[in-house]
Amino acid sequence: MFYTYILFSPSINEYYCGQTNDLKDRLFRHNSGETQSNKHGVPWQLVGFIQHQTRSEAVRLERSIKARGIKRWLEAYQHTLIQFR
């Protein structure tokens, strides 16, 4: 199973979108500062995710979300995410 996920950082008020096959580990790595490109936003909160059968599907959605803009995508499609509260 693969996932396209969206994170939010309250400290910098920004969203991040990515894809992975291990959501729990990926969130841990984001929040441990291992990810150089977004360690400035720690702590990251999981907004939600969408499951896919293949990595190519997850990557395709990630690119689509980033191309539209994460905030704009969420305004239109947030109901499609599996959300964590």
C-alpha positions in Angstrom: 0.0 0.0 0.0 1.2 3.5 -0.8 0.1 6.8 0.5 -0.1 10.5 -0.7 -0.2 12.6 2.5 -0.5 16.2 3.6 1.2 17.7 6.6 0.7 21.0 8.3 3.2 23.0 10.4 1.6 25.4 12.8 5.0 27.0 13.6 5.5 28.2 10.0 1.8 28.0 8.9 2.6 25.9 5.8 1.5 22.7 4.2 3.7 19.9 2.8 2.7 17.1 0.5 4.5 13.8 -0.1 4.2 10.1 -0.8 5.4 7.0 1.0 4.8 3.3 1.6 5.3 3.7 5.4 3.3 6.6 6.7 4.1 6.2 10.4 7.9 6.1 9.7 7.7 9.0 7.3 5.9 11.2 9.8 8.5 10.3 12.4 11.3 11.2 10.0 9.7 14.6 9.2 9.4 15.4 12.9 12.9 14.1 13.9 14.5 16.7 11.6 15.9 14.0 9.2 14.3 15.6 6.2 16.5 18.6 5.4 14.0 20.3 3.1 11.4 20.8 5.8 13.0 20.4 9.2 12.3 24.1 9.8 8.6 23.3 10.2 8.9 20.8 13.0 6.5 19.7 14.5 4.5 18.6 11.5 0.9 17.4 11.9 -0.8 14.9 9.6 -3.8 16.5 8.0 -4.7 13.3 6.1 -3.8 10.8 3.4 -5.1 8.9 0.5 -4.2 5.2 -0.1 -3.1 3.8 -3.5 -2.3 0.4 -4.8 0.9 1.5 -6.7 3.7 4.1 -6.1 3.0 5.6 -9.5 -0.6 6.5 -8.5 0.7 8.1 -5.2 3.3 10.1 -7.1 0.8 11.2 -9.7 -1.5 12.6 -7.0 1.3 14.2 -5.2 2.4 16.1 -8.3 -1.2 17.1 -9.0 -1.7 18.5 -5.5 1.6 20.4 -5.7 0.8 21.8 -9.2 -2.5 23.1 -8.0 -1.2 24.3 -4.7 -1.8 22.4 -1.5 -4.2 24.9 0.1 -6.2 25.2 -3.1 -6.4 21.4 -3.4 -7.5 21.1 0.2 -10.3 23.6 -0.4 -11.7 21.5 -3.2 -10.9 17.9 -2.2 -10.3 17.7 1.6 -13.3 15.5 1.9 -11.4 12.8 0.0 -8.6 12.5 2.6 -8.6 10.0 5.5 -8.2 12.4 8.3 -6.4 12.1 11.7 -7.7 14.1 14.6 
